[in-house]
Amino acid sequence: MTRLILTGWPMSDFTKSDFADLAVDFAFHFVWGPLPSADELANYLGARTPDHGPGRHWSDFAGRWGQSTNRSRKDLGLAEFCQHYETVELWFDTDPNAQLRLVWLLDYFRSYPDTAARLKLRLVDLEMIELDRLGKWRPPTVDVTERELVTASAAWQAYRAATPEACVDLLGQDLSALPLLRPVLFDLLEELPSSATGLGATEMRLLELIASGYYRTNALFHLRGLRQRRVFSDWEIGSLLEGLAHGPRPAIAGLDDELRTLATNNYRGRDEAYRRSRLSLTESGKAIVAHKEDFSRHNPIDRWWGGTRLTNDHLWRCNPVLIEPGH
């Protein structure tokens, strides 16, 4: 059987033992920054044209093209390309970014029923699988039916909406077609600013850990079991720390000042600056941890939650009920 894998993992794990002909990696980070436009995403998944620059086409992130039986078809749109395989498996784990990529792809395939009929969904938890044992054990497979496609489309459109209300409404609906989705929605909604502190759950957890004596950024970045929050990547955690440290009334002190001027793509320089940092809470930070201060009242807020832009004048809050701006 010829198998294509759509995933967010390193491709060699799937192709090194001939488990699949090809694996395609989708590395969009939909939890950070403004979402790509509908046109940008459609162009990314469509047929390659001369206007596609490097990294702008889905085929740029597929591994082992030289050994693929379909290497001559790499310029096709993804839906058409998938029709050259007997089965197309979607491997996306419990990580919020992974589940957002999954609903985005299923929403796309809903417009291509011939391709959708080939789709299989793997229910994956990375804590339960070692990829080098693919030949011995594999996570369960679920046929992708209209139920999965409809649920995914509803979730993707809700997340893209200009307010979080549609995502809250989804929690009252039957999401059993995609059993890993509901916990992700809860995790994402907890990253909206709290009504008490003006900060999301990850920001609050960072302050709590610093208050407990974790003053080195290495622990905050890499000890995920300690951090407990799973929405943001390590570099996104760094940006959250900068937001907490660089406002008019910062919540933390000791973050290396060079981070204010280093380019965002200067990864080595930024990593060194993070390692030099020795963090502590300011008096304002201590008050926030005690739920006696609201960070957003004294510091600028400008970030994205899905399709919702959060600013001081347009600050949706959730604790635990969704609160509209101005309330």
N, C-alpha and C positions, 0 to 999 in steps of 0.2 A: 504494500500500500504506500503510495506517495503521500507524504505528510508535510504540511507547512505549519510552522509555529509562529504565532503572533504573541509577543511578550514584552516584558520590561527588564529581562535578565540578560546576562552575557550569553551571546549566541553559541559559544563553543560547548556549553553544557548540553545543548540539544543535538549538536551535529557531530561531536567527536566520536560517538559510538553509532553513527548512522541511524539514530533514532528518528531524525527528520531530514528531509532534503535541504531545508533552508529554515532559518529563524530570522524574524524581523523584530527589531527592538524599537519600542516607542518610548522615548525618554522625556516627553513633555512633562513639565511640572505645573499642573493645573491648580495647585494650592497656593502658588506664589505669584504675585504681580498680576497685571491685567491678562485676561484670557486672550488667546489668539482669536482674530475675527473669524466668522463663518467662512468668508472667502479664503482666508489664509489656510484654514484647515482643509477646505475642499481642494485647494491647489496642491497642498502637500500630499493628499491621497490620490489625486488625479493623475492622468498621463503626463509624463515628462515633456516639457516644452523647452525651447531655447531660453526662456525667461527663468527657468529654475536655476538658482545659484547653488553652490555647494551646501549640502545639509538641508536643502529645501524640498527634497522629494523622499518619499518613504523608502525607496530602494537604497538610499545612501546609508541606511542603518541596518542593512541585512548582512549577515556573515556568510562566508564560504561561497560567494558567487561563482568562483572558478570551478567548483565541483557540482554546482546545482544543475539539474537537468533542464531547468527553465531560465538559465542565465541570459539567453537571447531575448527574453521577454521582460527584462527588468525595467524598461521604460513605460510599461503599461500602467494604467490606474490600478490601485490595489484590488478593487472588486473584480476586475477582469483577470488580473494575474491569479487570484485565488481559484478561478475556475479551471486552472490547469493542474489542480491537485484533487485527489480523491477525498481528502479530509483536511480541514483547517482547524487547528486547535488553538484556543485562547488560554494562555497561562498567565493569570494575574492574581496575585496573592491578596492578603488582607490589608496591606498598606493602603491608606486613603488615596495616594496618588495613583496606585495601581488600579483601584476600583474606578476612579474617575476616567482613566484611560480606557478601561473596559467598557463603561457605559457610552463613552464617546464613539468607540469603534462599532459597538452594536447599533447605536443610533445611525451611524453611517451605513452599515450593512442592511438596515431595514429597507432602504431604497433599492436594494439589489437582491430580490428573493431567490434567484438562481444560486447566487453565492451564499446567501444566508443558509440555504438548505445543506451546505457542506460543513457548517460550523459546529464545533464541539467545544464545550466549556469545561475546563479543568477546575475543580474546587481545591485551591491550593493554600496551604499554610506553610510558610517557609520553616517554621519551627518543627514541622513534622516530616520533612523530606530532605534527603541528601541527594543532590542532583547527579552525583556520580553513581547512584544506584538506580538510575532510570530503568535499566533493563530488568531489575528485580522487583521494583515496586513503583506504582504510579498512582497519583491521586485520582479520585473518582471523576468520571466523565459524564457530562450532562448534555443532551441534545439541545441545541438552541432552537426554540420554537417561537411562535408569535408572542407568547407570554414573556419570554426573556427580552425580546426586542421591544415590546411595548413598555415594559418596566424600565429598561435602559433609556429609552427615548424620553420618558417622563422625568427620570432623574437628571439626565444631561440638560434638558431644557430648563428644569428647575434651577440647577446650579448656575446656568448661564444668565438667569433672570437678573434684573436690576435691583431686586430686593431679595432677602432670604426667605420671604414668606412662603414661596412655593416649596422650598425644601422642608420647611416645618410641616406644611400640609402633607407632604409625602409620607411622613412618619405615621400618619393616620390611615395610610393605605396598605394594601396587601403587597409586600415586597418579597414574598417568599420565592419568586422565580429567580431572584439573585440573592441568595442567602447571606452573602458577605456584605451586602450594601447597607443595611440598616445600622450596624455598629459604626460604619464609616460616617454616615450622616450625623450621628450623635457626636462623634469626634470633631467633625468639621464645625458643627453649630457651637460647640464649646469654645471654639477659637474666636467667636464673636466677642466683642468687649463685654465684660461683666457690668451689670448695673451698679455694683458697689465700687469697683476699682478702675473701670475703664480699660482693663486689660483682658486678653484672652487667656485660655487655660495654660498654654505653654509658657507665656510670659510670666504668669503667676507662679508656675512651677519653678522657673529659673530663679525668681526672687526667693522662693522658699528654700531652695537648695543653697543659694548663697548665704542666706540667713543661718543655715545649719552648718556653715563652715566650708562649703565647697567653693573655694575661691579661685581655683584653676579652671580655665575654660576647657581644658582637655576632658575633664569629667563631665561637664555640661554637654559637650558635643558627642562624646562617644559612649558614655555609660547609659545606654537607652533604657535598660531595666530600671535604673535609678531615676531617670528623667520621666519615665512612664508615658509621656506624650509621644505620639507616633506620626503626627501630621507633617512636620517640617523636617527637611534635610539638615545636615550639619551646617552647611553654609547659610541656610536660611535662619538657623538658630543664631548664627553670628550676626546677621542683620537685625534680629530681634534684640540682641544684647546691645547693639549700637543704638537702636531706638530708645532703649531704656537708659542709656548712659549719656546721650548727647542732646537731650532737650533742655529747655530753660530751667526746669526743676527735675533733674535726673533722679532716677530711682536707684542707680548703682554708680559707684565710683571705682576707679582703678583700671578701667578699660584703656588700653594704650592709645594715646592721643594721635599717633600716626595713622590710625584707622580712619580718621576724619578726612584725610587727603589721599590715601592710597586708592588707586583705580580698582574698581570692582573685579576686574579680570587679572589683577596682580595677586594670584593665589599664593605664591610663595611668600611675598611680603606680608600679606594679610595673615597667613598662618603664623609667621614669626611674631607679628604684633599680638595676635591672640595669646600665643604662648608666653609672651612677656607680661601679660596682664595679671594683676592680682586684685580680684574683685571683692567689694564689700557693699553693703547697703548704705545709702544715705539716710538721713532722718526721714525724708519723704518716702523712701523705699520701705523703711520699717513701718511707717504709718499705712502704706498700701497693703503690706502683708497682714497687718492687723485689721484690715478693712475699714480704716479710718480716713483714708484719703483716696481721691479719684485722680489717677494719672492724667486722664484726658482733659481735666480742667486747667492744667498748667502747662501742657506740652502739646505740640502739633501732632495730629493723627492724620495720616494719608496713606492708606494701604487698600488692598483689594481682598475681598472674600468672594470667590467665584466671579460672577458678573456684577457684584455690588461694590461700589467704591465707598470706603469708609473714611469720612473726614470728621472734624470736630463739629461741623454744622450738619452732618448727615451720618450720625453714628447710631447704627442699629446695634442693639444690645440683646443679650440672651442670658438669663440667670434665674431660673431655667426657662422662663416664658419669654418669647420674643417681644422686644419693646421697640416701638417705632421711634425715629429721631424726634426730639422735642418733648418726649414724655418721661 
